[in-house]
Amino acid sequence: MFDRRRNQLNAIAFNTSAPTDVLLRLLHQEAAGAWGAFMARPLPDEVVDAIVVHPERRFRSTFAESFAVSGEQRGRLVDDPHFRVRQVLANAPNPFRSGAPSLPLPVQRRLLDDPEPIVRRDAAFYGNFDDRLIAGLCDHEDAFMRGASCGSWSLLSESDRERLLHDPDDDVRQRARIAACGADAFWTGVLLESGLDASSRRDVIRYGAMTAALAEQVAAGVDASDRQALALNTRAPLDVVRKLADDPEHSVRLAVSVRPEFTEAERAVIDYTVGPSDRLDPVEWVRTCEDADVLRDCARSSHTWLRRSAACAEHLPADAVELLSHEDDYAVRLLLCERQPTVDGEVVLETYLKCQVITASLLLSHPNFPKAGHAERFADDPDPVKRALAVLDPDVGADVLARLLADDESTVSSAAAGHPALPPDLLLRACDEPATETSALRNPSLPANVMHERLDALGVPR
């Protein structure tokens, strides 16, 4: 019963047509189950006015995490009397596969100068603030903040860098040396002799500049993770990395096989495999590549990992997108549809219908996902996943919606209940059916008076 009540409250909170007076009712303690929705939906200023002075600190903290409102609206919490709210505000929201509006610069400055150390420290390290502000912390009296300035290394002057590299604080020196090692193999060597934790050590090996002697030392080490990181380091001397092509560990050989300098013939003689279900992060040099010809080569490669990585590249040319859309490896097609906005709609549809991962529904938001004609195409399909797609048709008829609303499969009836063209009498009926009420209460065609009546029934004060 509790979950059903919470679901109803959340559905109303997420309804895009919910008027301001409905949203204001949801600020009452009796509607606390819906407060999480205020992280993920736009809000009118009048509602924000009420949230920033709300008596419940955890609600203000929830709003501080919002990724759907403007930075100016969220930034109003910079004056919150409780430091925990300001701490949450200082941490950048992290919505799945998307970004969030930045806080205004004056708010960023205030948070970096907050009287509570934990607020300003979180702001410096996790706030996704302007790099110039972070670089300006290099002379801060708080060593933690000086360490944060190393994250903007490229903006620091030589004298600032030198000072941080020899800072009296051990942690600041280490952060500075990690920042410097990408361009200076001396600091890579110093760091690898300093007893780094395993994660930091792998990062230094993967991204640090390398002399031949230092690379040979790592290549001869007993830790396969170190050797794998070395193989992935495009700064490492190629003649050293070539010797790892016969490494006893598959993960090391696989890393060697995607070196940018190798030809297809050189890759082919390395003993590696990539299975259909192997989960591999995109190869970084491919993902960030801006050279269309290089990306075309990756898209044509016999190496599955390179093709998967090319599918994730922001600058993938149109002909390579077309080529990969006919790929045999399903993971390539899925990544392509997730990352490339120009993929043909029918490819996105086919990929969606075969998708077995929990993020499948995100493909429905692809700009080319086909919708027109789905009612005729799928409304009577024996597959409930396809029948549910009929609801996406902007021209779906009321008779089809009525039939789908009565479907035995809850995914189909629920989808129909959320369609704005659902006849009013059926929409009201759907609000009272457990299988459809959540979608019906989110339906943008739901009258405001019905939302108020439902909140009355749930005991939420007017």
Salt bridges, closest charged atoms under 4 A:
ASP21 OD2 - HIS452 NE2 3.12
ASP49 OD1 - ARG76 NH1 2.50
GLU56 OE2 - ARG58 NE 3.82
ASP79 OD1 - ARG110 NH2 2.33
ASP80 OD2 - ARG60 NE 2.51
ASP114 OD2 - ARG86 NE 2.68
ASP130 OD2 - ARG132 NH2 2.72
ASP139 OD1 - ARG163 NH2 2.73
ASP142 OD2 - ARG120 NE 3.92
ASP142 OD2 - ARG121 NE 3.02
GLU158 OE2 - ARG161 NH1 3.43
ASP160 OD1 - ARG163 NH2 2.42
GLU162 OE2 - HIS166 ND1 3.40
ASP167 OD2 - ARG146 NE 2.77
ASP170 OD1 - ARG173 NH2 2.29
ASP171 OD2 - ARG175 NE 3.05
GLU216 OE2 - LYS243 NZ 2.78
ASP226 OD2 - ARG201 NE 2.73
ASP247 OD2 - ARG227 NE 2.61
GLU261 OE2 - ARG259 NH2 2.94
GLU264 OE2 - ARG267 NE 3.71
GLU266 OE2 - ARG242 NH1 3.05
ASP271 OD2 - ARG253 NH2 3.64
GLU284 OE1 - ARG206 NH2 3.90
GLU290 OE2 - HIS315 NE2 3.96
ASP293 OD1 - ARG296 NH1 2.91
ASP297 OD1 - ARG300 NH2 2.69
ASP319 OD2 - ARG296 NE 2.69
GLU322 OE2 - HIS326 NE2 2.75
GLU327 OE2 - ARG307 NH2 2.82
ASP329 OD2 - ARG308 NE 2.98
GLU338 OE2 - ARG97 NH1 3.02
GLU346 OE1 - ARG377 NH2 3.07
GLU350 OE2 - LYS354 NZ 3.22
ASP380 OD1 - ARG403 NH2 3.02
ASP407 OD2 - ARG387 NE 2.86
ASP432 OD1 - ARG454 NH2 2.92
GLU437 OE2 - ARG4 NE 2.57
GLU437 OE1 - ARG454 NH1 3.92
ASP456 OD1 - ARG25 NH2 2.77
ASP456 OD2 - ARG462 NH2 2.78
